[in-house]
Amino acid sequence: MQIHFRRKTFIRIIQWLIILYALVGITLYYLQDQIIFRSVALPKNYVFTFPKPFKEINLPYDKDANINIIQFTVADSVQKGVVLYFHGNMKNINYYARLADVFLENDYEVWMVDYPGYGKSTGEMKEEYFYAYAEQLYKLAARNFAADSIVLYGKSLGSGIAAYIASRYPARRLVLETPYYSFPSMASTYFPVYPVKRMLRFEIPTYQYLENLKIPVTIFHGTADRTIPLKNALKLQPLLKPSDQFIIIEKAKHNGISDLPEYRSTIDSLLQ
């Protein structure tokens, strides 16, 4: 009798675990965009205000999609080039605008693009749209700057997008801040018991875009990064050339690396 009761209890626990597993999996699948992309949309008539000079560009992508770009400018007399900045998964350009300062101080313009659903950019939230908007930003820059004056910069989510552009278009350098190996590799870190490669609608394989890359690459990552663990980014290291840099900053978290002296001195050196 007791053995039967224990067996029945065990079976019931297993059933509940299966139900819980399925419910979490279904939630992850259908809400993956909300979980991954913490975007904040802005109305079409929203007016940006920044303490530094800038221009706003709106490019129609198709009849239903708009690409919103902010160009932080410097005086033409001191202009050295442009940094194409592909930001992370939070909010929109407003959130990342202050991070342009280190490049502006080195006399580089900084152009930022919002992905679909971010800020005033519209369109479908699909991987191909993320790439397409980045390509439009590059093509716009290429009209005004030579390739050796274009620096590609990717932060977090944007690291895979920047690497994609570097694999297809010429540039002076690629800089990645807190990058990831791929979306599935990151998801498996958080949800190891799920078939995340089949579940995810986005892949963004940063590793694939770094293979055989000819331009110089610099990577920054912190040992205390809990959003994209250092061990995930270190999987990119074998793909780098001997002359590339993988800079590990002790105790640095996912955000705030750009405020640290080691980061600042390296960026200043790269942009000279």
C-alpha positions as semicolon CSV with decimal commas, in nm:
position;residue;x (nm);y (nm);z (nm)
1;M;0,000;0,000;0,000
2;Q;0,276;0,242;0,092
3;I;0,479;0,149;-0,217
4;H;0,173;0,206;-0,435
5;F;0,119;0,548;-0,274
6;R;0,481;0,648;-0,333
7;R;0,466;0,536;-0,693
8;K;0,146;0,731;-0,750
9;T;0,301;1,041;-0,593
10;F;0,614;1,003;-0,805
11;I;0,408;0,972;-1,124
12;R;0,207;1,279;-1,030
13;I;0,526;1,482;-0,973
14;I;0,658;1,372;-1,312
15;Q;0,333;1,474;-1,478
16;W;0,345;1,818;-1,320
17;L;0,708;1,861;-1,424
18;I;0,617;1,773;-1,782
19;I;0,330;2,022;-1,776
20;L;0,558;2,292;-1,630
21;Y;0,827;2,218;-1,890
22;A;0,572;2,248;-2,170
23;L;0,420;2,570;-2,034
24;V;0,759;2,739;-1,996
25;G;0,860;2,623;-2,343
26;I;0,541;2,757;-2,500
27;T;0,586;3,088;-2,318
28;L;0,946;3,117;-2,434
29;Y;0,850;3,042;-2,793
30;Y;0,561;3,284;-2,824
31;L;0,707;3,564;-2,612
32;Q;1,067;3,540;-2,732
33;D;1,058;3,881;-2,901
34;Q;0,941;4,052;-2,581
35;I;1,201;3,864;-2,376
36;I;1,496;3,937;-2,606
37;F;1,414;4,279;-2,748
38;R;1,341;4,541;-2,482
39;S;1,248;4,801;-2,741
40;V;1,061;5,126;-2,682
41;A;0,882;5,270;-2,985
42;L;0,845;5,645;-3,036
43;P;0,569;5,831;-3,222
44;K;0,644;5,955;-3,572
45;N;0,629;6,318;-3,458
46;Y;0,865;6,265;-3,162
47;V;1,133;6,536;-3,144
48;F;1,480;6,423;-3,037
49;T;1,681;6,653;-2,812
50;F;2,050;6,592;-2,748
51;P;2,318;6,818;-2,597
52;K;2,546;6,753;-2,896
53;P;2,497;6,853;-3,263
54;F;2,302;6,597;-3,464
55;K;2,093;6,534;-3,773
56;E;1,794;6,305;-3,802
57;I;1,744;6,097;-4,115
58;N;1,437;5,892;-4,204
59;L;1,477;5,643;-4,488
60;P;1,172;5,465;-4,630
61;Y;1,257;5,095;-4,656
62;D;0,930;4,981;-4,808
63;K;0,570;5,102;-4,801
64;D;0,529;4,989;-4,440
65;A;0,875;5,042;-4,293
66;N;1,086;5,342;-4,195
67;I;1,452;5,347;-4,093
68;N;1,535;5,613;-3,836
69;I;1,898;5,729;-3,811
70;I;2,062;5,985;-3,584
71;Q;2,392;6,134;-3,701
72;F;2,598;6,293;-3,424
73;T;2,829;6,534;-3,604
74;V;3,161;6,712;-3,558
75;A;3,301;7,012;-3,740
76;D;3,407;6,931;-4,097
77;S;3,747;7,088;-4,030
78;V;3,839;6,821;-3,770
79;Q;3,640;6,524;-3,900
80;K;3,846;6,202;-3,914
81;G;3,573;5,956;-4,008
82;V;3,252;5,797;-3,886
83;V;3,161;5,530;-3,633
84;L;2,857;5,326;-3,733
85;Y;2,717;5,230;-3,393
86;F;2,485;4,930;-3,368
87;H;2,330;4,942;-3,023
88;G;2,205;4,683;-2,777
89;N;1,857;4,544;-2,708
90;M;1,734;4,819;-2,474
91;K;1,488;5,099;-2,555
92;N;1,616;5,303;-2,854
93;I;1,879;5,558;-2,963
94;N;1,785;5,789;-2,675
95;Y;1,924;5,530;-2,434
96;Y;2,259;5,498;-2,613
97;A;2,322;5,856;-2,726
98;R;2,561;5,940;-2,441
99;L;2,792;5,656;-2,552
100;A;2,877;5,855;-2,864
101;D;3,088;6,100;-2,660
102;V;3,413;5,902;-2,662
103;F;3,408;5,892;-3,044
104;L;3,302;6,253;-3,086
105;E;3,590;6,357;-2,860
106;N;3,820;6,181;-3,107
107;D;3,663;6,380;-3,394
108;Y;3,463;6,092;-3,538
109;E;3,100;6,135;-3,628
110;V;2,870;5,871;-3,476
111;W;2,573;5,740;-3,671
112;M;2,318;5,526;-3,488
113;V;2,029;5,334;-3,641
114;D;1,725;5,199;-3,459
115;Y;1,614;4,846;-3,545
116;P;1,252;4,765;-3,641
117;G;1,023;4,843;-3,348
118;Y;1,287;5,058;-3,179
119;G;1,237;5,433;-3,154
120;K;1,093;5,575;-3,476
121;S;1,203;5,280;-3,692
122;T;0,916;5,062;-3,810
123;G;0,890;4,733;-3,994
124;E;0,883;4,364;-3,918
125;M;1,097;4,236;-3,634
126;K;1,282;3,978;-3,841
127;E;1,652;3,901;-3,858
128;E;1,674;3,999;-4,224
129;Y;1,532;4,343;-4,141
130;F;1,797;4,400;-3,875
131;Y;2,064;4,327;-4,136
132;A;1,891;4,531;-4,404
133;Y;1,863;4,841;-4,185
134;A;2,231;4,809;-4,096
135;E;2,320;4,783;-4,463
136;Q;2,125;5,098;-4,541
137;L;2,319;5,280;-4,270
138;Y;2,649;5,161;-4,418
139;K;2,550;5,258;-4,774
140;L;2,450;5,603;-4,654
141;A;2,787;5,645;-4,482
142;A;2,976;5,516;-4,786
143;R;2,843;5,809;-4,988
144;N;3,030;6,048;-4,759
145;F;3,325;5,853;-4,622
146;A;3,595;5,630;-4,768
147;A;3,598;5,273;-4,636
148;D;3,918;5,335;-4,438
149;S;3,736;5,611;-4,248
150;I;3,444;5,388;-4,141
151;V;3,460;5,213;-3,803
152;L;3,197;4,947;-3,733
153;Y;3,093;4,924;-3,369
154;G;2,857;4,670;-3,215
155;K;2,738;4,668;-2,853
156;S;2,575;4,353;-2,712
157;L;2,287;4,273;-2,951
158;G;2,448;4,501;-3,208
159;S;2,776;4,306;-3,207
160;G;2,634;4,038;-3,436
161;I;2,487;4,304;-3,665
162;A;2,819;4,492;-3,685
163;A;3,005;4,167;-3,756
164;Y;2,758;4,091;-4,036
165;I;2,831;4,427;-4,201
166;A;3,207;4,372;-4,160
167;S;3,176;4,039;-4,341
168;R;3,013;4,206;-4,642
169;Y;3,153;4,558;-4,669
170;P;3,498;4,720;-4,636
171;A;3,578;4,923;-4,327
172;R;3,873;5,041;-4,120
173;R;3,802;4,830;-3,811
174;L;3,540;4,628;-3,625
175;V;3,492;4,689;-3,252
176;L;3,265;4,462;-3,046
177;E;3,156;4,538;-2,692
178;T;3,023;4,242;-2,490
179;P;2,952;4,022;-2,795
180;Y;2,794;3,676;-2,809
181;Y;2,875;3,365;-3,013
182;S;2,520;3,334;-3,150
183;F;2,162;3,369;-3,027
184;P;2,113;2,991;-2,984
185;S;2,436;2,961;-2,786
186;M;2,320;3,239;-2,555
187;A;1,972;3,092;-2,515
188;S;2,116;2,752;-2,428
189;T;2,305;2,920;-2,144
190;Y;1,979;3,032;-1,986
191;F;1,755;2,745;-2,095
192;P;1,978;2,438;-2,137
193;V;1,689;2,189;-2,125
194;Y;1,512;2,327;-2,432
195;P;1,587;2,278;-2,806
196;V;1,652;2,651;-2,843
197;K;1,800;2,630;-3,193
198;R;1,465;2,507;-3,321
199;M;1,264;2,745;-3,106
200;L;1,439;3,075;-3,183
201;R;1,336;3,292;-3,476
202;F;1,670;3,476;-3,461
203;E;2,015;3,321;-3,498
204;I;2,258;3,611;-3,563
205;P;2,570;3,388;-3,576
206;T;2,846;3,634;-3,484
207;Y;3,102;3,355;-3,507
208;Q;3,014;3,293;-3,871
209;Y;3,070;3,657;-3,965
210;L;3,409;3,672;-3,791
211;E;3,546;3,380;-3,990
212;N;3,808;3,493;-4,244
213;L;3,750;3,859;-4,162
214;K;4,037;4,066;-4,299
215;I;3,993;4,397;-4,116
216;P;4,127;4,444;-3,760
217;V;3,896;4,336;-3,477
218;T;3,890;4,456;-3,117
219;I;3,666;4,292;-2,855
220;F;3,586;4,420;-2,505
221;H;3,428;4,199;-2,241
222;G;3,404;4,199;-1,863
223;T;3,456;3,916;-1,618
224;A;3,142;4,012;-1,422
225;D;2,906;4,019;-1,722
226;R;2,596;3,822;-1,622
227;T;2,394;3,913;-1,931
228;I;2,636;3,767;-2,185
229;P;2,882;3,558;-1,984
230;L;3,248;3,593;-2,072
231;K;3,271;3,220;-2,149
232;N;3,022;3,267;-2,434
233;A;3,221;3,551;-2,588
234;L;3,549;3,361;-2,546
235;K;3,420;3,109;-2,800
236;L;3,489;3,382;-3,058
237;Q;3,857;3,407;-2,968
238;P;3,978;3,116;-3,191
239;L;3,828;3,299;-3,490
240;L;4,043;3,609;-3,440
241;K;4,365;3,687;-3,621
242;P;4,691;3,704;-3,421
243;S;4,689;4,083;-3,458
244;D;4,332;4,120;-3,326
245;Q;4,255;4,215;-2,966
246;F;4,036;4,045;-2,709
247;I;4,045;4,273;-2,407
248;I;3,911;4,126;-2,082
249;I;3,833;4,386;-1,817
250;E;3,832;4,253;-1,463
251;K;3,510;4,299;-1,265
252;A;3,343;4,485;-1,553
253;K;2,972;4,416;-1,594
254;H;2,761;4,411;-1,909
255;N;2,697;4,784;-1,898
256;G;2,944;5,053;-1,801
257;I;3,252;4,920;-1,981
258;S;3,269;5,237;-2,188
259;D;3,316;5,442;-1,869
260;L;3,629;5,253;-1,761
261;P;3,983;5,392;-1,814
262;E;4,110;5,077;-1,990
263;Y;3,833;5,102;-2,247
264;R;3,880;5,475;-2,297
265;S;4,256;5,456;-2,350
266;T;4,217;5,170;-2,600
267;I;3,947;5,349;-2,801
268;D;4,153;5,669;-2,803
269;S;4,447;5,470;-2,940
270;L;4,240;5,292;-3,205
271;L;4,096;5,615;-3,338
272;Q;4,424;5,799;-3,372
